[in-house]
Amino acid sequence: MYALIDTCGKQYKVREGEIVFFEKLDQMEGSQVVFDKVVTLSDEESTQVGTPYIDGASVTGKVLTHGKDRKILVFKYKAKKNYRRMQGHRQAHTKVQIEKILTSAQS
């Protein structure tokens, strides 16, 4: 069984027991987080698609750690003008373990 959830302005495909990296969430490490914006639920037999979200469906997870991704370098220059700028960026993320996918029938 998998679910498509909408969080942090993006959509993520998650399964139970999976570890997923989201953009920084405002949750403490070790706390539970509930994602209630479920776009699609699918198992071996059927698929449910929300309009835009499935009522009563949710995904629960446990926040493991917070951290930063590797550094991405942004380099801008203009040819023949001696203009060069280098800038680095490290995106903050939250590591979450998906514990349970609840369908609307289970809620």
TORMI-820636 format. One record per atom (N, C-alpha, C, O): residue in one letter; chain; atom name; x, y, z. Coordinates in steps of 0.02 Angstrom, whole numbers, plus 50000, padded with zeros to 5 digits. Layout:
BEGIN
REC,rest,kette,atom,X,Y,Z
REC,a,A,CA,X,Y,Z
...
//
This chain:
BEGIN
REC,rest,kette,atom,X,Y,Z
REC,m,A,N,50042,49941,50000
REC,m,A,CA,50000,50000,50000
REC,m,A,C,50044,50062,50000
REC,m,A,O,50094,50064,50036
REC,y,A,N,50026,50111,49961
REC,y,A,CA,50062,50175,49961
REC,y,A,C,50012,50232,49960
REC,y,A,O,49953,50223,49944
REC,a,A,N,50038,50291,49977
REC,a,A,CA,49996,50351,49977
REC,a,A,C,50036,50409,49947
REC,a,A,O,50097,50412,49954
REC,l,A,N,50002,50453,49913
REC,l,A,CA,50031,50516,49890
REC,l,A,C,50007,50570,49936
REC,l,A,O,49946,50582,49942
REC,i,A,N,50054,50604,49970
REC,i,A,CA,50034,50657,50017
REC,i,A,C,50061,50723,49992
REC,i,A,O,50111,50727,49957
REC,d,A,N,50026,50776,50011
REC,d,A,CA,50043,50844,49991
REC,d,A,C,50067,50881,50053
REC,d,A,O,50028,50894,50099
REC,t,A,N,50132,50897,50055
REC,t,A,CA,50160,50934,50111
REC,t,A,C,50220,50974,50088
REC,t,A,O,50254,50953,50040
REC,c,A,N,50233,51029,50120
REC,c,A,CA,50291,51072,50104
REC,c,A,C,50289,51097,50032
REC,c,A,O,50341,51112,50004
REC,g,A,N,50229,51102,50003
REC,g,A,CA,50223,51126,49934
REC,g,A,C,50241,51074,49882
REC,g,A,O,50246,51091,49823
REC,k,A,N,50251,51012,49902
REC,k,A,CA,50269,50958,49855
REC,k,A,C,50226,50897,49869
REC,k,A,O,50192,50893,49921
REC,q,A,N,50227,50849,49824
REC,q,A,CA,50192,50786,49834
REC,q,A,C,50243,50730,49841
REC,q,A,O,50291,50727,49803
REC,y,A,N,50233,50687,49891
REC,y,A,CA,50279,50633,49905
REC,y,A,C,50241,50566,49903
REC,y,A,O,50185,50562,49927
REC,k,A,N,50273,50515,49875
REC,k,A,CA,50246,50447,49875
REC,k,A,C,50278,50411,49933
REC,k,A,O,50339,50403,49936
REC,v,A,N,50236,50387,49981
REC,v,A,CA,50262,50355,50042
REC,v,A,C,50230,50287,50052
REC,v,A,O,50174,50274,50030
REC,r,A,N,50267,50244,50085
REC,r,A,CA,50244,50177,50105
REC,r,A,C,50257,50169,50180
REC,r,A,O,50298,50205,50209
REC,e,A,N,50222,50122,50212
REC,e,A,CA,50232,50109,50283
REC,e,A,C,50303,50082,50295
REC,e,A,O,50326,50039,50258
REC,g,A,N,50336,50107,50347
REC,g,A,CA,50403,50085,50364
REC,g,A,C,50459,50121,50326
REC,g,A,O,50517,50111,50342
REC,e,A,N,50441,50162,50278
REC,e,A,CA,50490,50197,50237
REC,e,A,C,50517,50259,50273
REC,e,A,O,50481,50290,50313
REC,i,A,N,50578,50278,50259
REC,i,A,CA,50608,50339,50286
REC,i,A,C,50610,50390,50229
REC,i,A,O,50638,50377,50176
REC,v,A,N,50582,50450,50243
REC,v,A,CA,50575,50502,50191
REC,v,A,C,50605,50566,50218
REC,v,A,O,50600,50581,50277
REC,f,A,N,50637,50605,50173
REC,f,A,CA,50664,50670,50190
REC,f,A,C,50617,50724,50164
REC,f,A,O,50606,50729,50103
REC,f,A,N,50588,50764,50210
REC,f,A,CA,50545,50820,50192
REC,f,A,C,50584,50884,50203
REC,f,A,O,50635,50885,50237
REC,e,A,N,50559,50939,50174
REC,e,A,CA,50587,51004,50192
REC,e,A,C,50573,51015,50266
REC,e,A,O,50529,50983,50295
REC,k,A,N,50610,51060,50297
REC,k,A,CA,50608,51070,50370
REC,k,A,C,50537,51077,50396
REC,k,A,O,50499,51120,50374
REC,l,A,N,50519,51033,50444
REC,l,A,CA,50455,51035,50478
REC,l,A,C,50464,51064,50548
REC,l,A,O,50517,51054,50578
REC,d,A,N,50414,51099,50573
REC,d,A,CA,50417,51128,50640
REC,d,A,C,50393,51078,50692
REC,d,A,O,50343,51090,50726
REC,q,A,N,50428,51023,50698
REC,q,A,CA,50412,50971,50747
REC,q,A,C,50475,50953,50784
REC,q,A,O,50530,50958,50757
REC,m,A,N,50468,50933,50847
REC,m,A,CA,50526,50912,50887
REC,m,A,C,50547,50841,50866
REC,m,A,O,50506,50802,50841
REC,e,A,N,50610,50825,50876
REC,e,A,CA,50635,50758,50861
REC,e,A,C,50601,50708,50908
REC,e,A,O,50596,50721,50968
REC,g,A,N,50579,50652,50881
REC,g,A,CA,50545,50601,50921
REC,g,A,C,50470,50610,50925
REC,g,A,O,50435,50567,50951
REC,s,A,N,50443,50666,50900
REC,s,A,CA,50371,50678,50903
REC,s,A,C,50335,50647,50844
REC,s,A,O,50366,50631,50793
REC,q,A,N,50270,50640,50851
REC,q,A,CA,50228,50613,50797
REC,q,A,C,50206,50671,50752
REC,q,A,O,50194,50726,50776
REC,v,A,N,50201,50657,50687
REC,v,A,CA,50176,50706,50639
REC,v,A,C,50122,50672,50597
REC,v,A,O,50130,50615,50577
REC,v,A,N,50068,50709,50585
REC,v,A,CA,50012,50682,50547
REC,v,A,C,50004,50722,50483
REC,v,A,O,49998,50783,50484
REC,f,A,N,50004,50687,50426
REC,f,A,CA,49993,50718,50362
REC,f,A,C,49921,50701,50341
REC,f,A,O,49906,50643,50326
REC,d,A,N,49877,50751,50339
REC,d,A,CA,49807,50738,50324
REC,d,A,C,49788,50757,50252
REC,d,A,O,49731,50746,50231
REC,k,A,N,49834,50785,50215
REC,k,A,CA,49820,50801,50144
REC,k,A,C,49843,50743,50101
REC,k,A,O,49896,50745,50070
REC,v,A,N,49801,50691,50098
REC,v,A,CA,49816,50631,50059
REC,v,A,C,49783,50638,49991
REC,v,A,O,49722,50644,49986
REC,v,A,N,49822,50638,49938
REC,v,A,CA,49797,50647,49870
REC,v,A,C,49773,50581,49841
REC,v,A,O,49720,50578,49810
REC,t,A,N,49812,50527,49850
REC,t,A,CA,49796,50462,49821
REC,t,A,C,49814,50406,49870
REC,t,A,O,49866,50409,49903
REC,l,A,N,49771,50356,49874
REC,l,A,CA,49785,50295,49912
REC,l,A,C,49780,50236,49863
REC,l,A,O,49734,50233,49823
REC,s,A,N,49827,50190,49868
REC,s,A,CA,49825,50133,49823
REC,s,A,C,49851,50071,49858
REC,s,A,O,49900,50073,49896
REC,d,A,N,49817,50015,49846
REC,d,A,CA,49841,49950,49868
REC,d,A,C,49836,49902,49809
REC,d,A,O,49826,49924,49752
REC,e,A,N,49843,49837,49822
REC,e,A,CA,49843,49789,49768
REC,e,A,C,49776,49785,49732
REC,e,A,O,49773,49769,49673
REC,e,A,N,49721,49800,49767
REC,e,A,CA,49655,49790,49740
REC,e,A,C,49625,49853,49709
REC,e,A,O,49594,49850,49656
REC,s,A,N,49634,49911,49740
REC,s,A,CA,49600,49971,49717
REC,s,A,C,49642,50033,49727
REC,s,A,O,49693,50033,49762
REC,t,A,N,49619,50087,49695
REC,t,A,CA,49652,50152,49702
REC,t,A,C,49599,50204,49715
REC,t,A,O,49547,50206,49681
REC,q,A,N,49611,50247,49765
REC,q,A,CA,49567,50303,49779
REC,q,A,C,49602,50367,49761
REC,q,A,O,49660,50377,49779
REC,v,A,N,49567,50411,49726
REC,v,A,CA,49594,50476,49707
REC,v,A,C,49550,50530,49737
REC,v,A,O,49489,50527,49729
REC,g,A,N,49580,50577,49771
REC,g,A,CA,49542,50630,49804
REC,g,A,C,49527,50688,49757
REC,g,A,O,49557,50695,49704
REC,t,A,N,49480,50730,49779
REC,t,A,CA,49462,50790,49740
REC,t,A,C,49463,50851,49785
REC,t,A,O,49408,50869,49806
REC,p,A,N,49515,50883,49802
REC,p,A,CA,49585,50866,49789
REC,p,A,C,49614,50817,49840
REC,p,A,O,49664,50785,49825
REC,y,A,N,49583,50810,49899
REC,y,A,CA,49609,50765,49951
REC,y,A,C,49556,50714,49970
REC,y,A,O,49496,50726,49960
REC,i,A,N,49578,50658,49998
REC,i,A,CA,49532,50605,50020
REC,i,A,C,49510,50621,50091
REC,i,A,O,49552,50629,50136
REC,d,A,N,49445,50626,50102
REC,d,A,CA,49418,50641,50168
REC,d,A,C,49430,50583,50216
REC,d,A,O,49416,50525,50199
REC,g,A,N,49456,50599,50275
REC,g,A,CA,49466,50548,50327
REC,g,A,C,49530,50509,50322
REC,g,A,O,49546,50472,50368
REC,a,A,N,49567,50515,50268
REC,a,A,CA,49630,50478,50260
REC,a,A,C,49687,50519,50289
REC,a,A,O,49687,50581,50285
REC,s,A,N,49735,50485,50319
REC,s,A,CA,49793,50519,50346
REC,s,A,C,49853,50472,50347
REC,s,A,O,49846,50411,50342
REC,v,A,N,49912,50502,50355
REC,v,A,CA,49974,50466,50360
REC,v,A,C,50010,50491,50422
REC,v,A,O,50018,50551,50431
REC,t,A,N,50031,50444,50466
REC,t,A,CA,50066,50464,50526
REC,t,A,C,50139,50442,50521
REC,t,A,O,50155,50391,50491
REC,g,A,N,50182,50483,50550
REC,g,A,CA,50253,50468,50549
REC,g,A,C,50287,50492,50613
REC,g,A,O,50257,50528,50653
REC,k,A,N,50349,50473,50620
REC,k,A,CA,50389,50493,50678
REC,k,A,C,50449,50532,50654
REC,k,A,O,50486,50510,50609
REC,v,A,N,50460,50591,50683
REC,v,A,CA,50517,50633,50664
REC,v,A,C,50580,50603,50695
REC,v,A,O,50584,50595,50756
REC,l,A,N,50628,50585,50652
REC,l,A,CA,50690,50555,50677
REC,l,A,C,50743,50608,50691
REC,l,A,O,50767,50614,50748
REC,t,A,N,50761,50647,50641
REC,t,A,CA,50812,50699,50650
REC,t,A,C,50799,50758,50604
REC,t,A,O,50759,50754,50557
REC,h,A,N,50833,50813,50618
REC,h,A,CA,50835,50871,50574
REC,h,A,C,50907,50877,50549
REC,h,A,O,50954,50858,50584
REC,g,A,N,50915,50903,50489
REC,g,A,CA,50983,50910,50462
REC,g,A,C,50983,50955,50402
REC,g,A,O,50935,50990,50387
REC,k,A,N,51040,50953,50367
REC,k,A,CA,51048,50993,50306
REC,k,A,C,51073,50949,50250
REC,k,A,O,51111,50902,50262
REC,d,A,N,51052,50964,50188
REC,d,A,CA,51077,50928,50130
REC,d,A,C,51148,50950,50114
REC,d,A,O,51175,50994,50148
REC,r,A,N,51177,50919,50063
REC,r,A,CA,51245,50940,50043
REC,r,A,C,51242,51008,50011
REC,r,A,O,51189,51030,49987
REC,k,A,N,51298,51041,50009
REC,k,A,CA,51301,51109,49983
REC,k,A,C,51294,51111,49907
REC,k,A,O,51325,51071,49872
REC,i,A,N,51254,51157,49883
REC,i,A,CA,51246,51169,49812
REC,i,A,C,51278,51237,49798
REC,i,A,O,51262,51287,49831
REC,l,A,N,51323,51239,49749
REC,l,A,CA,51356,51301,49731
REC,l,A,C,51320,51336,49674
REC,l,A,O,51303,51305,49624
REC,v,A,N,51309,51401,49682
REC,v,A,CA,51278,51442,49630
REC,v,A,C,51331,51491,49607
REC,v,A,O,51355,51531,49646
REC,f,A,N,51350,51487,49543
REC,f,A,CA,51403,51530,49516
REC,f,A,C,51375,51571,49459
REC,f,A,O,51351,51543,49409
REC,k,A,N,51378,51637,49466
REC,k,A,CA,51355,51682,49414
REC,k,A,C,51414,51721,49386
REC,k,A,O,51459,51740,49423
REC,y,A,N,51414,51731,49321
REC,y,A,CA,51467,51771,49291
REC,y,A,C,51442,51802,49226
REC,y,A,O,51394,51778,49195
REC,k,A,N,51475,51855,49206
REC,k,A,CA,51462,51885,49141
REC,k,A,C,51527,51883,49102
REC,k,A,O,51579,51905,49126
REC,a,A,N,51523,51857,49042
REC,a,A,CA,51583,51848,49001
REC,a,A,C,51615,51915,48984
REC,a,A,O,51580,51963,48967
REC,k,A,N,51679,51918,48989
REC,k,A,CA,51720,51976,48969
REC,k,A,C,51708,52038,49010
REC,k,A,O,51730,52092,48990
REC,k,A,N,51674,52034,49067
REC,k,A,CA,51659,52093,49108
REC,k,A,C,51689,52088,49178
REC,k,A,O,51679,52134,49218
REC,n,A,N,51726,52035,49193
REC,n,A,CA,51757,52024,49259
REC,n,A,C,51705,52025,49315
REC,n,A,O,51718,52051,49369
REC,y,A,N,51646,51997,49302
REC,y,A,CA,51593,51992,49353
REC,y,A,C,51585,51919,49371
REC,y,A,O,51565,51878,49330
REC,r,A,N,51601,51903,49434
REC,r,A,CA,51595,51835,49458
REC,r,A,C,51568,51835,49529
REC,r,A,O,51593,51873,49571
REC,r,A,N,51518,51794,49543
REC,r,A,CA,51489,51788,49610
REC,r,A,C,51478,51713,49625
REC,r,A,O,51448,51677,49584
REC,m,A,N,51501,51691,49682
REC,m,A,CA,51488,51622,49702
REC,m,A,C,51449,51623,49767
REC,m,A,O,51463,51661,49814
REC,q,A,N,51399,51581,49770
REC,q,A,CA,51356,51577,49829
REC,q,A,C,51340,51504,49841
REC,q,A,O,51329,51466,49794
REC,g,A,N,51339,51484,49905
REC,g,A,CA,51322,51416,49923
REC,g,A,C,51255,51413,49959
REC,g,A,O,51233,51462,49988
REC,h,A,N,51222,51354,49956
REC,h,A,CA,51158,51345,49989
REC,h,A,C,51153,51274,50015
REC,h,A,O,51170,51226,49980
REC,r,A,N,51130,51267,50078
REC,r,A,CA,51116,51201,50107
REC,r,A,C,51044,51201,50131
REC,r,A,O,51027,51238,50176
REC,q,A,N,51002,51160,50100
REC,q,A,CA,50931,51157,50116
REC,q,A,C,50921,51117,50180
REC,q,A,O,50947,51061,50187
REC,a,A,N,50883,51144,50227
REC,a,A,CA,50866,51109,50288
REC,a,A,C,50813,51056,50274
REC,a,A,O,50768,51067,50234
REC,h,A,N,50819,50998,50306
REC,h,A,CA,50771,50944,50296
REC,h,A,C,50754,50910,50362
REC,h,A,O,50789,50918,50412
REC,t,A,N,50700,50871,50361
REC,t,A,CA,50679,50832,50418
REC,t,A,C,50673,50759,50396
REC,t,A,O,50641,50745,50345
REC,k,A,N,50702,50714,50434
REC,k,A,CA,50700,50642,50419
REC,k,A,C,50642,50612,50457
REC,k,A,O,50640,50616,50518
REC,v,A,N,50594,50583,50421
REC,v,A,CA,50532,50556,50450
REC,v,A,C,50524,50483,50431
REC,v,A,O,50533,50464,50373
REC,q,A,N,50507,50441,50481
REC,q,A,CA,50491,50371,50466
REC,q,A,C,50415,50365,50465
REC,q,A,O,50381,50383,50513
REC,i,A,N,50388,50340,50410
REC,i,A,CA,50316,50331,50401
REC,i,A,C,50295,50270,50441
REC,i,A,O,50321,50215,50431
REC,e,A,N,50247,50280,50486
REC,e,A,CA,50225,50225,50529
REC,e,A,C,50160,50192,50506
REC,e,A,O,50155,50131,50505
REC,k,A,N,50111,50233,50488
REC,k,A,CA,50045,50204,50472
REC,k,A,C,50010,50246,50420
REC,k,A,O,50012,50308,50422
REC,i,A,N,49977,50212,50374
REC,i,A,CA,49934,50244,50324
REC,i,A,C,49862,50225,50341
REC,i,A,O,49843,50167,50336
REC,l,A,N,49822,50275,50360
REC,l,A,CA,49752,50263,50377
REC,l,A,C,49707,50283,50319
REC,l,A,O,49711,50339,50294
REC,t,A,N,49665,50237,50298
REC,t,A,CA,49616,50252,50246
REC,t,A,C,49555,50283,50277
REC,t,A,O,49547,50284,50338
REC,s,A,N,49511,50308,50235
REC,s,A,CA,49450,50340,50261
REC,s,A,C,49404,50289,50296
REC,s,A,O,49366,50308,50340
REC,a,A,N,49408,50225,50277
REC,a,A,CA,49367,50173,50309
REC,a,A,C,49394,50156,50378
REC,a,A,O,49355,50137,50422
REC,q,A,N,49460,50162,50389
REC,q,A,CA,49490,50145,50454
REC,q,A,C,49483,50201,50505
REC,q,A,O,49487,50188,50565
REC,s,A,N,49472,50263,50483
REC,s,A,CA,49471,50320,50528
REC,s,A,C,49412,50321,50574
REC,s,A,O,49405,50366,50615
//
